[in-house]
Amino acid sequence: YAIVEGDHPLWSEISDPYKNTIRAFLVHFQANILRQATLKFDFANGSIGNYFFAGARIFFRSLEAAIFLYSRVSGIPEGALVLPAVCTEDRLTLGAELQDGTMIRGQNEISHPAVTQSPASLPNSSRTLQGPGSEGAQLVNKNADLQAPLESPISRVMYLSYEGMTHEHEIHLEVNPRVAQQLGK
């Protein structure tokens, strides 16, 4: 809550123009989540950058426009070519199948698997968000000590539809022609 409102200490080193731009898309993302009241969304282990990017994608209804804005706000050099691997406006979720057959859903669960401990047993380095509606919400802590290794190595990565996490929910998309063209150079 404090991050979206602009009151969190994380904003202290961010200039007002950047802060207001980022906040606008965080608010847009949050409003879209709230419109889908039947779905429970857990902000606890998310990434502010991912939420900003998702808000921009929803607002512009264009993945490439969101990439352009994100590139400018995050300071990616203007000559750099950042392209989406696929062209779709559908909601996609990253999934991974481990060698033991286990399916994992979500980028955070793949790249930052959490140690299975209660919040009370986590070290003091986990900062708690402050503000109404944020009781007990943790900021993402990417400290390696708080990450457990995956139980088995990843055998493959895939896109999943938003509704599920089994092989039946795997989506096969066409590669973005601009990406294929650049790879062919």
Long-range contacts (C-beta under 8 A, 24 or more apart in sequence): 1-129, 1-130, 1-131, 1-132, 1-133, 1-134, 2-129, 2-130, 2-131, 2-134, 3-48, 3-129, 4-30, 5-131, 7-131, 8-129, 8-130, 8-131, 10-48, 18-73, 21-73, 22-48, 22-52, 22-73, 24-55, 25-51, 25-52, 25-53, 25-55, 25-56, 25-59, 25-69, 26-51, 26-52, 26-55, 27-55, 28-55, 28-56, 28-58, 28-59, 29-54, 29-55, 29-58, 30-55, 32-58, 43-137, 44-137, 44-138, 44-140, 45-108, 45-112, 45-114, 45-138, 45-140, 46-108, 46-140, 47-108, 47-140, 49-74, 50-107, 61-89, 62-89, 63-87, 63-88, 63-89, 81-182, 83-176, 83-178, 83-179, 83-182, 84-176, 84-179, 85-175, 85-176, 85-179, 86-159, 86-173, 86-174, 86-175, 86-176, 87-173, 87-174, 87-176, 87-177, 88-173, 90-161, 90-162, 90-171, 91-161, 91-162, 92-159, 92-160, 92-161, 92-162, 92-171, 93-159, 93-160, 93-161, 93-162, 93-165, 94-157, 94-158, 94-159, 94-160, 95-157, 95-158, 95-159, 95-160, 95-165, 95-169, 95-170, 96-154, 96-156, 96-157, 96-158, 97-154, 97-155, 97-156, 97-158, 98-150, 98-151, 98-152, 98-153, 98-154, 98-155, 99-152, 99-153, 99-154, 99-155, 100-151, 100-152, 102-151, 102-152, 103-165, 103-166, 103-167, 104-150, 104-165, 105-160, 105-165, 108-140, 110-150, 110-154, 110-157, 112-140, 112-142, 112-147, 113-147, 113-148, 113-149, 113-150, 114-146, 114-147, 114-148, 115-146, 115-147, 115-148, 116-148, 122-146
